[in-house]
Structure formats: C-alpha cells, structure tokens
Amino acid sequence: MKIGFAFNEVLALLLLATGALSLAWALLRRRGRQHKPWWVHWGADFFAVIALVFTCRVALADWQRVPSGSMEPTLRVGDMLLINHLAYGPRLPFTNTAIPMGAPQRGDIAVFRFPPDVSVFYVKRIVALPGDTVVFRDGVVAVNGQALQAQDQGWGQRPDDKGERLLTETLAGREHPIKLNPFVQGRMPMSISAPDCQNERPGSWSCTVPAGHLLALGDNRDNSSDSRAWGFVPEGEIYGRVDRVLFNYLEASRFWHKPI
C-alpha cells in the first residue's frame, strides 16, 4: 500500500500538533497559569480553525486547480474544481481507507491519487469499471459490446482548441465532449500489455479491466497522460468526484459551471 502525502496529510499533522499544544495549555491553565506563552498564540489558538478546515476537506468537499489541458474541452486550465467526497466516501489521511458511501460510475469525472506517485492528484474521466471490456478506435471508446458513438461537432473555435476536432461521445448512455487532433486521432501508444489489453494497430486496442481497478482517460484524447500511459487506477486511490467548477481567474463565465 502506498501512503500519500499531500495537503490533507499536512493538515492532519498540523491538527495533531496544534491539538497537543491546546491540551498542554489547558493543563497549564488548570494549574493556575494565566499568561499565554508565545506557542499558544502561534499553535494552540489555531487548533479550532485547522480542525474545521481539515474536517471539511476530508469529510465533505475539497478543491483542486486544473494545471493542464488533458481534460479539455470539459475542464480548462485554471479551473478551480469542487470535489465531492460524499459521492464515494471520505478517505482517511495517510491511508487508502475509505468510509464507503458510493462507487465510481462510467462517465464520472474523478480525482484520484496518481498511481506512480500518490502524493500527486490527477483528474480524468472514468471510462470503465472492474470487469468491463473496453474497445478504443481512433480516439473513441465503447464499453461491453456497445457500438462506438461519437458525433462530430466541428473545429474548435477557442484559441486552445484551434486545429482540433470536437466530438460528443456517448458512454454508458451519458454524453460528454472530447477533443481529437486530426493528425493523431488516438494513435498514442497503449502501454498496458496482455493479458489485460490487446493492441490491434496504433489507435486501436481493447482492454478488460481487472478486479479492483478502473480505466481512466482524458477528454483531450491526444494530449493526456492517462491509463494508456501508466495503467489502471486502483479503486483505493479514488479521491472524489468533480461536481462543479467553482471559478476560473481567466474566464468569468466558468463560475459555478457544471461539467458533463
């Protein structure tokens, strides 16, 4: 089991430290101490604030900023995401232990700990669940024998979409946008080898997702480091579901935007 060390773990350590200082100050006060030492002002007095922030981030919701364009056109660089922990269940810091409250579904936009480095968080779309068979053809996916479904929406008009084709992909009955480079069209190498995946040609492969894992892809199919590059996502690394874009400093229209 890999132990993650990210902001929630830092908060947990601060919570322990300020909690210990609060307890020490309470014991001193019971002994008649009235004057606050310096460490009370800089430690114990922050305990309640840190406890509130920690509880909210672990149990209810969190926020992460999108640093790259791997999920375009759904998510844009600079989007501040609202991550719902109640969708799947909050996870305890320093562990992969979760309080189960739900399970990822096909088409969910999920945040998870990057399997090769669990101190880093990635955001991708969950394409397939354990036991699913996925077929990938030229950037478009189909699951469990369903026909490939993608409707061309034409050339992208935004500066970061220039030269790209936008499509609406249907996955498990849910529609969402994807972006393809017409000169690549999904012909990125598939690094997962048999028996889980079979490569037919560049841009054409099929996979059966092993138990306890998920297959995750970026909506920017030709510019995304995802399951094709580093493998399946262990279910234990799932961190939460993206429910909203809180805001984007560069684009006011994305305030409280709901990605699909």
N, C-alpha and C positions, 0 to 999 in steps of 0.2 A: 504494500500500500504506500503510495506517495503522499507525503504530507505537504500541503500547500502553505505558503507564507506570503499573504497579500495583505491588503489594508484591514480586512476583518481580523486577521491574526494580530496585527499591530494594535488594533483597538482592544482585543482580548488581553494582551499584555499590559496595556495602559490601564484597563479596568482592574486587573489584578493588583497592579502597583498602587493605583490611587485608592483601591479598596483597603489594601494593607495600611496605607497611610491614614485613611479615615478611621480604621479600627484603632490604630496607635493613638491618634488624637483623642478618640472617645475614652480610651483608658486613662490618658493623662488628665482629661477633664474630670473623670471620676475621682482622681487623686487630688483634685483641687487646683490644677494648673489653669490659669486664666489667660495669660498672654500667649498668643498664637506664634509658634515658631515659623520661620520662613517656609519650611517644607509643607506646612498646612496650606499656605496661600497658593503655592505652586503645585501641590499634589492633592491633598485630601479634598480641597474645595472644588476640584474638577470632577470628583467621582460621580456625582449625580448626572452631570452633563454627558460624560463619557458613557455611563450606563444607559442613558436614554438613546444616544446615537447608536451604540452597539446593539441594543435590543431591536431597534427599528431596522437596522441594516441586516441583521441575521434573521429575524422572525418575519418581517413584513415585506419590506421593499428596499431596493438598493439602486444605485445609479452608476452608470459607466459611460464613458465617452467613446465614440466610434473613431478610431485613429486612421482607418484605411478605407479604400473603396471596394473591398471584397464583397460587400453586400449590396452594392448599387444595382439597380436603381431603388431598391426598397429602403435602405438606410444610406445616409450621406455622411461624408467626412465631417466631423464636428457635432453630429447629433449626440445629445445627452439622453441616454436611454433610461426609462423607468423599468426596473427588473422586478417582476412579481415572484417572491419566494413562496407565496402560498399556493401557486399553481402546482408545484411539485413537492413542496415541503422544505422548510429551512434546514440548512446544513450547519453542523457544529464546527467551529474553527479548529484547525489542526487535524481534522479527521474528514473522512468521507461519509460519516454517519449522518443520515437524514431522518427527519420525522416525516414519514410518508403521508402525503396529502393528495397526491395525484401522480400522473405519469406523462412523459412527453408524448405528443401526438404527431403524426405525419403533418408536415407543413408548419409546425411551430418554429418561431424564431427564438432560439435558445442561447443562453450564455453558459459557458462551461469552462472548466479549467483545462488548459491546453495539455493534452496527454504527455508530450515530451518534457514539459516544464509547467508543473501545476501551480506555480506562482503567477502565471500569466493567464488572463481570461480572453477567450475567443467568443465571437458571436457568429453563428451560422444558422442555416435552416436545417431542421431535422427532416431528412428525406425518407428514411426507412428505419423500422423498428426491429428488434430481435426476431430472427426467423424470416424476415421479408426477403424477397428476391427482387433486386433492382436491375433494370436494363437502362443503359445510358447510350444514347445515339446522338452524336453531333451537338452536345450541349443540353439535350432534353432528356428527362428521366421518366420512367414508368415503373410502377411497383406491382408485383404479384400478378403479372399477366395482363394488366390493363394496357390499352393502346397508348402510344405516345400522343400527348395532346399539348400543342403549343400554337398559339395564334400570333402571327407576325403583326406588330404594331408600328412598324416602320423605323426610320432612322431616328436616333436620339437627337433632341434639339438643344439640350443643355450643354454648356461648354465641356463638362466632364463626361458627356455621353456622345460627343461628336465622333463620327466614324463607327458607331456601334449600332447593332440592331436590337431593338426592344421587342420582347415577346411576352405574352401572357401564358404561363404554364399552368396546367391543371394537375394537381397532385392529390389523390385521395378525395376528389370532389371539391377541393379548395383551390381557387385561382390566386396566383401571385405573379408579379413581374420578374423577369430575368433579363440579362443583358449578354449579348454574344458579339464577339469580334468576328466579322465575316471572313477574315483570313485565317482564323483559328478554328472556330466552331467546335469547341470542346475537345480538340485534339491534344490536350495536355496529357502527359504520361500518367497511367494508373500504376501506383507503386505497390498496391496490395496484390500479393501473388496467390496462386492456388494453394489450398482448395477453396478459399473463400471467394476469390474473384477469377474470372477468365477474360483475357484480352482477345478480342477478335481482330481488331485493327486500331490504329490511332483514332481516338474519339468514339470507339465502340467497345463496350465491355459490359459484363454483368457480374453481380455480386450477390451472395447470400449472407445476410448479416448474422454473425454468430450470437449466441445467447449472451445476455448481459451487456450488449453493445448497441450503438446507434450509428447510422451513416449520416454525416452532415456535409452539406455543400454550401458554397457561397452563391448568391444570386448573380453575381458577376462571374459567370462560369469560366471565363477565360483569363481572369485575374484574381484568383482566390487560392490561398493555401488552405486546403480542407482535407477531407478524408482520403481524397485521391493521393495526397502527398504524404500524410503521416498516419493514416489508418483510421480504424473505427474509434468512436468515442465511448469509453466505458460509462455505463449509466451512473456509476457512482461519482462521476466528475460533473454531472449536470448541476448548474448553479441556480438557474431561474429562467423564467420566460419573459421575453421583451413584450410589454403590453403597450407602451407609448413612447414617443419621442417627446421628452419634456420641452426641449428648446434646442436651437442651434444659433450660436452667435452670428454666424454668417448668413442666416436665412430665416427671417422672422416668420415666414409663412409655415414653418415646420413646428411652431409652438403647439404642443399637445396633439401632435399628429399621430394617428393610429396606423402603424404599418400592417400590411396584409401578407 
